[in-house]
Amino acid sequence: MVNLHAQIEARAGAPVLLIDLLLLRGHILGRIADYERAADLAGQLVRDTPGDGAAWLARARTRAAFHRFTEALADLDAAERTGSDRAAVAGERAAILQATGCYSQAGNLYRSAAARQPGFATLGALAVLHAERGKLAAAECLFTQARCRYRGTYAFAAAERPSEAAPWHASAAARYAELSLRHPEAYAGHAADFRHAPDAAGGVR
């Protein structure tokens, strides 16, 4: 969070990135003020640069955050008309369709995105969609595929730099162990992942 706060303070001159960072902090902390600030910035950005697809895409995200889905979809149409990346627009549209219960249409968009770029984000989104529809076996398979493509702190173990990974792994494992005692439904699974994950020496905890 300290890093996120610092990025928000440092990105005053990059409005689209600042909007996304505010939305992220608002989501993590439940800060409506961040959502409102992001929405104000996005609205001003569209007024200042109506020919910039990135501005419309940013405003669509802020409107979706407030569940103004019809207006968000209209902004996505404008973003596409003004040159935004089609894959980015499709991803935002899929999320809105999923949120409004249009699972079949959302699934088509997610599958298309996963076929083009089978990364953590696309596979994870498709996995969530399957889980919401009760297709748990398919969701579990997709979640596993997504995790294999995740490039978080485990990128140290993949780069064969275990000494750098060790303190981060130990810190996360300790924190998840603590949280699993207080909120077992939410964190027991994460704690178990760390207990059975390879440690810095190549063994298993």
C-alpha positions as CSV (number, residue, x, y, z in Angstrom):
1,M,0.0,0.0,0.0
2,V,2.9,2.4,0.7
3,N,4.1,1.7,-2.9
4,L,0.6,2.3,-4.3
5,H,0.2,5.6,-2.4
6,A,3.6,6.7,-3.7
7,Q,2.7,5.8,-7.3
8,I,-0.5,7.8,-7.0
9,E,1.4,10.8,-5.7
10,A,4.1,10.5,-8.5
11,R,1.7,10.0,-11.4
12,A,-0.1,13.4,-11.3
13,G,1.1,14.1,-14.9
14,A,-0.2,10.8,-16.3
15,P,-4.0,11.0,-16.0
16,V,-5.0,7.5,-17.4
17,L,-2.5,5.7,-15.2
18,L,-3.5,7.8,-12.2
19,I,-7.2,6.9,-12.8
20,D,-6.3,3.2,-12.8
21,L,-4.2,3.5,-9.7
22,L,-7.0,5.3,-7.9
23,L,-9.5,2.6,-9.0
24,L,-7.1,0.0,-7.7
25,R,-6.7,1.7,-4.3
26,G,-10.4,2.3,-4.1
27,H,-11.0,-1.4,-4.7
28,I,-8.4,-2.6,-2.2
29,L,-9.4,-0.2,0.6
30,G,-13.1,0.3,-0.2
31,R,-12.4,4.0,-0.6
32,I,-15.3,5.6,-2.4
33,A,-13.4,8.9,-2.5
34,D,-10.8,7.3,-4.7
35,Y,-13.6,6.1,-7.1
36,E,-15.1,9.5,-7.1
37,R,-11.8,11.2,-7.8
38,A,-11.0,8.8,-10.6
39,A,-14.5,9.4,-12.1
40,D,-13.9,13.2,-12.0
41,L,-10.5,12.9,-13.7
42,A,-11.9,10.5,-16.3
43,G,-14.8,12.9,-17.1
44,Q,-12.4,15.8,-17.5
45,L,-10.1,13.7,-19.6
46,V,-12.9,12.9,-22.1
47,R,-13.9,16.5,-22.2
48,D,-10.3,17.6,-22.9
49,T,-9.4,14.9,-25.4
50,P,-12.5,13.5,-26.9
51,G,-10.6,12.0,-29.8
52,D,-8.4,9.9,-27.5
53,G,-9.7,6.3,-27.1
54,A,-7.8,5.9,-23.9
55,A,-9.8,8.6,-22.3
56,W,-13.1,6.9,-23.1
57,L,-11.7,3.6,-21.9
58,A,-10.7,5.1,-18.6
59,R,-14.2,6.7,-18.1
60,A,-15.8,3.3,-18.9
61,R,-13.8,1.7,-16.1
62,T,-14.9,4.4,-13.6
63,R,-18.5,4.1,-14.6
64,A,-18.4,0.4,-14.3
65,A,-16.9,0.8,-10.8
66,F,-20.2,2.6,-9.9
67,H,-22.2,-0.1,-11.7
68,R,-23.3,2.5,-14.4
69,F,-23.0,-0.3,-16.9
70,T,-25.1,1.1,-19.7
71,E,-23.1,4.3,-19.8
72,A,-19.8,2.3,-19.4
73,L,-20.7,0.2,-22.5
74,A,-21.5,3.4,-24.5
75,D,-18.0,4.7,-23.5
76,L,-16.5,1.4,-24.7
77,D,-18.2,1.9,-28.1
78,A,-16.7,5.4,-28.2
79,A,-13.3,4.0,-27.2
80,E,-13.3,1.5,-30.0
81,R,-14.4,4.2,-32.5
82,T,-11.5,6.5,-31.5
83,G,-8.8,3.9,-31.8
84,S,-8.5,2.0,-28.5
85,D,-6.9,-1.4,-28.6
86,R,-9.7,-3.9,-29.4
87,A,-8.4,-6.5,-27.0
88,A,-8.5,-3.9,-24.1
89,V,-12.0,-2.9,-25.0
90,A,-13.2,-6.5,-25.3
91,G,-11.8,-7.2,-21.8
92,E,-13.7,-4.4,-20.3
93,R,-16.8,-5.3,-22.1
94,A,-16.6,-8.9,-21.0
95,A,-16.3,-7.9,-17.4
96,I,-19.4,-5.7,-17.7
97,L,-21.4,-8.5,-19.5
98,Q,-20.3,-10.9,-16.7
99,A,-21.4,-8.4,-14.0
100,T,-24.8,-8.1,-15.6
101,G,-25.4,-11.8,-16.0
102,C,-24.7,-12.1,-19.8
103,Y,-22.5,-15.1,-19.2
104,S,-22.6,-16.5,-22.7
105,Q,-21.5,-13.3,-24.4
106,A,-18.8,-12.7,-21.7
107,G,-17.5,-16.2,-22.1
108,N,-17.1,-15.8,-25.9
109,L,-15.1,-12.6,-25.3
110,Y,-12.9,-14.2,-22.6
111,R,-12.3,-17.4,-24.7
112,S,-11.2,-15.2,-27.6
113,A,-8.9,-13.2,-25.4
114,A,-7.4,-16.4,-23.9
115,A,-6.8,-17.9,-27.3
116,R,-4.9,-14.8,-28.4
117,Q,-3.0,-14.3,-25.1
118,P,-3.3,-17.2,-22.6
119,G,-1.9,-15.2,-19.7
120,F,-2.7,-15.0,-16.0
121,A,-5.4,-12.3,-16.4
122,T,-7.3,-13.8,-19.3
123,L,-7.3,-17.3,-17.9
124,G,-8.1,-16.1,-14.5
125,A,-11.1,-14.1,-15.8
126,L,-12.4,-17.1,-17.7
127,A,-11.9,-19.3,-14.6
128,V,-14.0,-16.9,-12.5
129,L,-16.8,-16.9,-15.1
130,H,-16.9,-20.7,-15.1
131,A,-17.0,-20.7,-11.3
132,E,-19.9,-18.3,-11.2
133,R,-21.8,-20.6,-13.6
134,G,-21.2,-23.6,-11.4
135,K,-18.7,-25.3,-13.7
136,L,-16.3,-25.9,-11.0
137,A,-14.1,-28.6,-12.6
138,A,-13.5,-26.4,-15.6
139,A,-12.9,-23.4,-13.3
140,E,-10.3,-25.3,-11.3
141,C,-8.5,-26.4,-14.4
142,L,-8.3,-22.8,-15.7
143,F,-7.2,-21.4,-12.3
144,T,-4.4,-23.9,-12.3
145,Q,-3.4,-22.8,-15.8
146,A,-3.6,-19.2,-14.7
147,R,-1.4,-19.8,-11.6
148,C,1.3,-21.4,-13.8
149,R,1.5,-18.1,-15.8
150,Y,1.5,-15.8,-12.8
151,R,4.6,-13.7,-12.5
152,G,4.6,-12.4,-8.9
153,T,7.2,-13.1,-6.3
154,Y,7.6,-16.6,-7.5
155,A,9.5,-15.2,-10.5
156,F,12.6,-15.3,-8.2
157,A,12.1,-19.3,-7.7
158,A,11.7,-19.5,-11.7
159,A,14.8,-17.3,-12.2
160,E,16.8,-19.6,-9.9
161,R,17.4,-16.9,-7.3
162,P,16.1,-18.7,-4.2
163,S,18.0,-16.5,-1.7
164,E,16.1,-13.5,-2.9
165,A,12.8,-15.4,-2.8
166,A,13.3,-16.8,0.7
167,P,12.5,-13.7,2.9
168,W,9.4,-12.8,0.8
169,H,8.2,-16.4,1.0
170,A,8.7,-16.6,4.7
171,S,7.0,-13.3,5.3
172,A,4.0,-14.2,3.2
173,A,3.7,-17.6,4.8
174,A,3.8,-16.2,8.3
175,R,1.2,-13.6,7.5
176,Y,-1.2,-16.1,5.9
177,A,-0.8,-18.5,8.9
178,E,-1.8,-15.6,11.2
179,L,-4.8,-14.6,9.0
180,S,-6.0,-18.2,8.6
181,L,-6.5,-18.4,12.4
182,R,-8.6,-15.2,12.4
183,H,-10.4,-15.8,9.1
184,P,-10.1,-19.5,8.2
185,E,-12.8,-19.4,5.5
186,A,-10.9,-16.7,3.6
187,Y,-7.2,-17.5,4.2
188,A,-6.8,-21.2,5.1
189,G,-6.3,-22.2,1.5
190,H,-3.6,-19.5,0.9
191,A,-1.8,-20.6,4.1
192,A,-1.9,-24.2,2.9
193,D,-0.4,-23.2,-0.4
194,F,2.6,-21.8,1.4
195,R,2.9,-24.8,3.6
196,H,3.2,-27.1,0.6
197,A,5.1,-24.8,-1.7
198,P,8.8,-25.3,-2.4
199,D,11.0,-23.3,0.0
200,A,14.3,-21.6,-0.8
201,A,16.3,-24.7,-0.4
202,G,14.1,-26.6,-2.8
203,G,12.2,-28.6,-0.2
204,V,8.6,-28.5,0.8
205,R,7.2,-26.7,3.8
